[in-house]
Amino acid sequence: MATQYDVTIQFNPGNPMATWSIDGKIEALIAAQKGDTLAFNFEMPDSPAMELASAMLFAGPRQPSTQISPFNKTQIPIVQGSKVRVEHDGLWGFSIAFTAVTKDGISSFYFLPDPELEVGST
């Protein structure tokens, strides 16, 4: 049976480095199986009020692999609530670059560095 991992991305204005958690727990590694999904939720700060303008997930192997990505693509545009399906076994890394905009139209840029995704190990 497939599992959905709810990845919450937190960020603070003035700090370009975002953090992530799964079900409220900070994890070093996502241990998944083929067919599982990752669902992304961007937790917006209260002050200043912001909304997600755009985001891109970048993925690739962390060890030699015949596949380019666990998701069949190395670059995937994502929005609030996006889901990606895990397609390939292996040890993978991914990062997310995103932009948030205030109600005044001021953009800020953020980066979520290298969560690791291990697929197929039990």
Secondary structure as the mmCIF struct_conf table of DSSP 4:
data_model
#
loop_
_struct_conf.conf_type_id
_struct_conf.id
_struct_conf.beg_label_comp_id
_struct_conf.beg_label_asym_id
_struct_conf.beg_label_seq_id
_struct_conf.end_label_comp_id
_struct_conf.end_label_asym_id
_struct_conf.end_label_seq_id
STRN STRN1 GLN A 4 ASN A 12
TURN_TY1_P TURN_TY1_P1 PRO A 13 GLY A 14
STRN STRN2 ASN A 15 ILE A 22
TURN_TY1_P TURN_TY1_P2 ASP A 23 GLY A 24
STRN STRN3 LYS A 25 LYS A 25
BEND BEND1 ALA A 28 ALA A 28
STRN STRN4 LEU A 29 ALA A 32
TURN_TY1_P TURN_TY1_P3 LYS A 34 GLY A 35
STRN STRN5 THR A 37 GLU A 43
TURN_TY1_P TURN_TY1_P4 ASP A 46 ALA A 49
STRN STRN6 MET A 50 PRO A 61
BEND BEND2 ARG A 62 GLN A 63
BEND BEND3 THR A 66 ILE A 68
TURN_TY1_P TURN_TY1_P5 PRO A 70 PHE A 71
BEND BEND4 ASN A 72 ASN A 72
BEND BEND5 THR A 74 THR A 74
STRN STRN7 GLN A 75 PRO A 77
TURN_TY1_P TURN_TY1_P6 GLN A 80 GLY A 81
STRN STRN8 LYS A 83 ARG A 85
STRN STRN9 GLY A 90 THR A 102
TURN_TY1_P TURN_TY1_P7 LYS A 103 ASP A 104
STRN STRN10 SER A 107 LEU A 112
STRN STRN11 GLU A 116 VAL A 119
BEND BEND6 GLY A 120 GLY A 120
#
